[in-house]
């Protein structure tokens, strides 16, 4: 799998960082771990991460202190974490240049979506996260990201099929158009094989967003949340 970027995680909760590292590495990112503020500057002297996930509640020098002292956010994308339900930390973090924030505890699927959105905005990368009712699809990693934190691999044909719909939201695609945009991976090259492929994909994604238009083909319905910044079109059917 091609590497997608380097992410540093500065957080003093090792079990949580273990889960984040495993999840992001599975999606194709390189992940570096930092457990204390003093590790940051030596790390930045030798590495140039694409994004830093920064816990604002670090013991000793806090994440807010780091943002103030180092002007970190002017050099690298920053996603701040806070366990404080009071908005003061996250507002201050954003005012100090952070690109986005999440409040702990956070679902890994949401964290991955925030990371992808920041990198898209900062680096001009194509959006490759497609959000469904109870899962998301990371088209670069070829993975279904499930609400329970698990992931499932997608085949090249499934990725092509999802991208064909995500690139054409609200448009009815005929079976011939779908076959052209997402060729079959085996000998099932006749048009009715598309019906079987889409049925399997719907089950895998647990989605009704890909809707049959009888006599014409299939359409990917626009969701109510299609305008959210980290999402490609997908949603409820």
C-alpha positions as CSV (number, residue, x, y, z in Angstrom):
1,X,0.0,0.0,0.0
2,X,1.3,3.5,-0.9
3,X,2.0,5.6,2.2
4,X,-0.4,8.5,2.6
5,X,1.5,10.7,4.9
6,X,3.2,11.0,8.3
7,X,1.3,11.7,11.4
8,X,2.7,12.3,14.9
9,X,0.6,11.6,17.9
10,X,1.5,13.6,21.1
11,X,-0.5,12.0,23.9
12,X,0.4,10.5,27.3
13,X,-2.2,7.7,27.2
14,X,-0.4,4.7,25.8
15,X,-3.4,2.4,25.4
16,X,-5.3,5.0,23.4
17,X,-2.3,5.8,21.3
18,X,-1.9,2.0,20.6
19,X,-5.4,1.9,19.2
20,X,-4.9,5.1,17.1
21,X,-1.6,3.9,15.7
22,X,-2.9,0.5,14.7
23,X,-6.0,2.1,13.0
24,X,-4.1,4.8,11.1
25,X,-1.3,2.4,10.0
26,X,-4.0,0.1,8.7
27,X,-5.2,3.0,6.6
28,X,-1.8,3.6,5.1
29,X,-0.3,6.4,7.3
30,X,3.1,6.4,8.9
31,X,2.6,7.1,12.6
32,X,5.2,8.4,15.1
33,X,4.5,8.4,18.9
34,X,5.4,11.1,21.3
35,X,4.5,10.9,25.0
36,X,5.7,14.2,26.4
37,X,6.1,17.9,25.3
38,X,9.9,17.8,25.6
39,X,10.0,15.1,22.8
40,X,8.4,17.4,20.2
41,X,11.2,19.8,19.3
42,X,13.9,17.1,18.8
43,X,11.4,15.1,16.8
44,X,10.6,18.1,14.5
45,X,14.3,18.7,14.0
46,X,14.6,15.3,12.3
47,X,11.1,14.7,10.9
48,X,8.5,16.7,8.9
49,X,5.1,15.3,9.7
50,X,2.1,16.1,7.6
51,X,-0.1,16.4,10.7
52,X,0.3,16.3,14.5
53,X,-2.5,15.0,16.8
54,X,-1.9,17.0,19.9
55,X,-3.5,16.3,23.3
56,X,-4.2,19.7,25.0
57,X,-4.3,18.0,28.5
58,X,-0.7,16.8,28.6
59,X,0.9,16.9,32.1
60,X,3.6,19.5,32.6
61,X,3.6,21.7,29.6
62,X,0.1,21.4,28.1
63,X,-0.8,21.4,24.5
64,X,-2.0,25.0,24.7
65,X,1.4,26.0,26.1
66,X,3.1,24.2,23.2
67,X,0.9,26.0,20.7
68,X,1.7,29.4,22.3
69,X,5.4,28.8,22.8
70,X,6.3,27.2,19.5
71,X,3.8,28.6,17.0
72,X,3.5,25.0,15.9
73,X,0.4,25.4,13.8
74,X,2.1,27.8,11.4
75,X,4.5,25.0,10.2
76,X,2.4,21.8,10.4
77,X,-1.3,20.8,10.4
78,X,-2.5,20.3,13.9
79,X,-5.5,18.3,15.2
80,X,-6.1,19.0,18.9
81,X,-7.7,16.7,21.4
82,X,-9.4,17.7,24.6
83,X,-11.1,15.8,27.3
84,X,-12.5,19.0,28.7
85,X,-16.2,19.4,27.8
86,X,-15.9,23.2,28.4
87,X,-15.4,24.8,25.0
88,X,-12.6,27.1,26.2
89,X,-9.8,24.7,25.4
90,X,-11.0,23.9,21.9
91,X,-11.8,27.5,21.1
92,X,-8.3,28.6,22.3
93,X,-6.7,25.8,20.3
94,X,-8.4,26.9,17.1
95,X,-7.5,30.6,17.8
96,X,-3.9,29.5,18.1
97,X,-4.0,28.0,14.7
98,X,-5.1,24.4,15.1
99,X,-6.9,23.1,12.0
100,X,-9.6,21.1,13.8
101,X,-10.4,19.5,17.2
102,X,-12.1,16.5,18.6
103,X,-13.3,15.8,22.1
104,X,-12.2,12.7,23.9
105,X,-13.4,10.0,23.9
106,X,-13.5,10.0,20.1
107,X,-14.5,7.2,17.7
108,X,-11.5,6.1,15.6
109,X,-13.7,6.4,12.5
110,X,-14.3,10.1,13.3
111,X,-10.7,10.7,14.0
112,X,-9.7,9.2,10.6
113,X,-12.3,11.4,8.9
114,X,-10.9,14.5,10.7
115,X,-7.3,13.6,9.6
116,X,-8.4,13.0,6.0
117,X,-10.3,16.3,6.0
118,X,-7.3,18.3,7.3
119,X,-4.9,16.8,4.8
120,X,-7.3,17.5,2.0
121,X,-7.6,21.1,3.0
122,X,-4.0,21.7,3.8
123,X,-2.4,19.7,1.0
124,X,-5.0,19.9,-1.7
125,X,-5.5,16.1,-1.8
126,X,-8.5,14.6,-3.3
127,X,-11.3,13.7,-0.9
128,X,-11.3,9.9,-0.6
129,X,-13.6,9.3,2.3
130,X,-17.2,8.3,1.5
131,X,-19.7,8.3,4.4
132,X,-22.6,5.9,4.6
133,X,-25.3,5.3,7.2
134,X,-23.2,3.2,9.6
135,X,-19.8,3.0,8.0
136,X,-17.3,5.0,6.0
137,X,-15.2,3.9,3.1
138,X,-11.5,5.0,2.7
139,X,-10.9,4.7,-1.0
140,X,-7.1,5.1,-0.7
141,X,-6.7,2.4,2.0
142,X,-9.5,0.3,0.3
143,X,-11.1,-0.2,3.7
144,X,-14.6,-0.1,5.2
145,X,-14.4,1.8,8.5
146,X,-17.1,0.5,10.8
147,X,-18.8,2.2,13.7
148,X,-17.3,-0.3,16.2
149,X,-13.8,0.7,15.2
150,X,-13.1,-2.4,13.1
151,X,-12.1,-2.2,9.4
152,X,-12.7,-4.6,6.4
153,X,-10.8,-4.7,3.2
154,X,-12.3,-3.9,-0.1
155,X,-11.3,-5.4,-3.5
156,X,-10.1,-3.2,-6.3
157,X,-13.5,-3.8,-8.1
158,X,-15.4,-2.7,-5.0
159,X,-13.4,0.4,-4.7
160,X,-13.9,1.3,-8.4
161,X,-17.7,0.7,-7.9
162,X,-17.9,3.0,-4.9
163,X,-15.9,5.7,-6.6
164,X,-18.1,5.5,-9.7
165,X,-21.1,6.3,-7.5
166,X,-19.3,8.8,-5.3
167,X,-18.2,10.8,-8.3
168,X,-21.7,10.9,-9.7
169,X,-24.1,11.6,-6.7
170,X,-27.7,11.9,-7.7
171,X,-27.1,10.7,-11.2
172,X,-28.7,7.6,-12.5
173,X,-26.0,5.3,-13.9
174,X,-26.9,2.6,-16.4
175,X,-25.4,-0.8,-16.1
176,X,-23.3,-0.1,-19.1
177,X,-21.9,3.1,-17.6
178,X,-21.2,1.3,-14.3
179,X,-19.4,-1.5,-16.2
180,X,-17.3,1.1,-18.0
181,X,-16.4,2.9,-14.8
182,X,-15.9,-0.2,-12.7
183,X,-15.1,-3.2,-14.9
184,X,-15.7,-6.7,-13.4
185,X,-12.7,-8.4,-11.8
186,X,-13.7,-11.8,-13.2
187,X,-15.5,-13.3,-16.2
188,X,-18.9,-11.7,-15.1
189,X,-18.8,-9.2,-17.9
190,X,-22.4,-9.2,-18.8
191,X,-24.7,-6.4,-17.6
192,X,-26.8,-8.5,-15.1
193,X,-23.6,-9.3,-13.1
194,X,-23.7,-5.6,-12.0
195,X,-26.8,-6.5,-10.0
196,X,-25.0,-9.2,-8.1
197,X,-22.0,-6.9,-7.5
198,X,-24.1,-4.1,-6.2
199,X,-26.2,-6.4,-4.0
200,X,-23.0,-7.8,-2.4
201,X,-21.6,-4.2,-1.9
202,X,-24.8,-3.0,-0.3
203,X,-24.6,-5.9,2.2
204,X,-21.0,-5.2,2.9
205,X,-21.6,-1.5,3.6
206,X,-25.0,-2.1,5.2
207,X,-26.4,0.7,3.1
208,X,-29.5,1.7,1.2
209,X,-27.8,4.7,-0.4
210,X,-27.2,2.9,-3.7
211,X,-30.8,2.7,-5.0
212,X,-32.2,0.7,-7.8
213,X,-34.0,2.8,-10.5
214,X,-36.1,0.1,-12.2
215,X,-35.6,-0.1,-15.9
216,X,-32.7,2.4,-15.9
217,X,-29.9,1.4,-13.5
218,X,-28.7,2.7,-10.1
219,X,-28.4,6.0,-8.3
220,X,-26.4,7.2,-5.4
221,X,-28.7,9.4,-3.3
222,X,-27.4,12.7,-2.0
223,X,-27.5,12.7,1.9
224,X,-28.6,15.4,4.2
225,X,-25.0,15.7,5.4
226,X,-23.3,15.9,2.0
227,X,-21.9,19.3,2.7
228,X,-19.7,18.3,5.6
229,X,-16.1,19.1,4.8
230,X,-14.5,15.6,5.3
231,X,-17.1,13.6,3.4
232,X,-17.6,12.6,-0.2
233,X,-21.3,12.2,-1.1
234,X,-23.1,9.2,0.3
235,X,-25.8,8.6,2.8
236,X,-29.3,7.4,3.4
237,X,-31.4,6.0,0.5
